[in-house]
Amino acid sequence: MEKTDYSNIPDWTLHFDRAKDAWLALSVDGTVRQFNPLVPPLLGVTPSRLAGKKLSKLLKRADSTVPRSDAVFRGMLFVLQSGRKAGAIIALEEMPCALPNWHGRLLRLADVTELIEAETGRTRKLDRLTALADIMTLAESDRQRWLDEAMELGARTLGLELGMTSRIHDDTFVLLAHNAPGILQYGQMWPLGQTYCSITVLTHDVQALSPFKDSEWGKHPCYQVFGYQSYIGAPLWVHGELYGTVSFCSKVLRPDGFDHNDKVFVKLLARWIGGVIERMNVEGRLRESHGELEEQVELLAMAEKVARLGHWRLDMQLRTLLLSEEAQGFLGLPTRPDWGLGEFEALIAADDRGAWRDQINACARDGAQIGLELRMINADGYTRWLSLRGMRLEQHDQHQLFGVMLDITDTKQAQETILFQASHDSLTGLINRVLLFDRLGQEIRRCQRSDGHFAVLFIDLDYFKQINDRYGHEAGDRVLVQVAKRLVAALRKSDTVGRFGGDEFIAIVPGLNSGETAALLVRKILRRLEAPILFGRDELFISASIGISYYPSDAALPQDLIRKADNDMYRVKESRRGLPNPLSAGKRRSGR
């Protein structure tokens, strides 16, 4: 059997036509030379339009504001410039290529638009909930300063320039609080009809407009008077009557507009401010007693129902923890007024308790803010991921810590699934060629530190194409799955086994540098593979050719080690030419 000539780019695509990922080969000047069938629909173009085109004509680098996270995807981000999927975000990851005499670039493509939207939404939601918690725990007794700080924190959270709380009286907008000292004045007034807030007052609902001039209100007088490009505001209700508005705006256009999380944030903030005005009767103190804090906690509980988060309060003197009803629901706990700190810590995964204790101690001692993610074991033994934020409250010279918690289990599981899919073969569950190169690099670095050695085994199934041709691809898939299981069983837990592509597998065996020991291991693997594989009423027999390379005697780079083992494998295959085809020994099992 002759070795396939991979020096020509067209041969490379044969390796990936049945791959689960989208693969694309570029020449050195960036021209698209080859791609598998998944690439055109992913880019929203026809194959004829893609072939021979410069990839840079289709894609441009994504804006720096697009979130990047290795837990969600790998590679550089680009935006499709045209076609039916224009605007989609594509992750391009360059793959190492172990083929000889090939100087192009091999790229793996993935459409990560939905992943980024989900991650952006989760991040925005957490940011806004954290901002609400920060506002709710501002320890200022002066109401005016509290409102101004709430406006500043709200504007910063939304990425806008100006935050305002107003009183609407006799068709007049009266400014009560703002974050622009030296520019705006308390008590400053404008005719209501000239203000953006007149739209909020008219609709009695949250209004989020960006760009404002392109909205249905684009001809409103407020735009000619003030020229704000982005505006979001909510009605402010006090004692059941419309009192004014809470609003945020900016003359600089917010490019990505507003989403549901922004609207919920402003709505809850307006309800919070309305409650403060009701309780304090405008001139009162924000926190005079423990009873006031309880009222605030009740309002936070209302917000939790809307935003699906929980809150907690820790008394450092009594070492007791109050968990909201929502928080107890996350953890599958029975409803109780409070919990001992030790009881709560017993629910935290052992590896995460140290971080929790360090942060609550720093918060109690220095006022440092709490921000961490913990694994919690609920009452049913199920692990949940929680994001905790908190800060110190000053209550009559007592230290209490107060914060919010958000259940992020679904997000963590989704990230783990995405990361697993990006680094593992979807059919066999073994690591894929990407992670194989990474593991090879790790093993080389480890051996460099310890003056160690290891072997690379290149395992190629013989006559695998004939199995597919005779029995179908379903039989071929079953063979690959069974081969993967047998290779794992034949090797140690410290060894690494991966699927390199098609019917090729690679094993990394630390500590192996002896030809005699390697020969014993090869015979052990071949014996495992000799057992028949059941497929319906048929028994499939397979064989394999195995090549070996050694670090550091044969090569010192991952691609060179694989190339050396690949060449050795073909030498073995040539030496076995003329041996009986194992498929001819296949037989049909008798029925029962």
Buried (B, 14 or more C-beta within 10 A) or exposed (E): EEEEEBEEBEBBBEBBEBBEBBBBBBBEEEBBBBBBEBBBBBBBBEEEBBBEBEBEEBBEEBEEEBBBBEBBBBBBBBBBEBBEBEEBBBBBBEBBBBBEEBEBBBBBBBBBBEBBEBBBBBBBBBBBBBBBBBBBBBEBEEBEEBBBBBBBBBBBBBBBBBBBBBBBEEEBBBBBBBBBEEEBEEEBEBEBBBBBBBBBBEEEEBBBBBBBBEBEBEEBEBBEBBEBBBBBBBBBBBEEEEBBBBBBBBEEBBEEEBBEBBBBBBBBBBBBBBBBBBBBEEEEBBBEEEEBBEBBBEBBBBBBEEBEBBBBBBBBEEEBBBBBEBBBBBBBBEEEEBBEBEEBBEBBEEEBBEEBEEBBEBBBEEEBBBBBEBBBBBEEEEEBBBBBBBBBBEBEEEBBBBBBBBBBBEBBEBBEEBBEBBBBBEBBEBBBBBBBBBBBEEBBEEBEEEEBBBBBBBBBBBBBEEBBEBBEEEBBBBBBBBBBBBBBEBBEEEBBBBBBBBBBBBBBBBBBBEEEEBEEBBEEBBEBBEEBBEBEEBBBBBBBBBBBBBBBEBBEBBBBBBBBBBBBBBEBBEEEEEEEEBBEEBEEEEEE
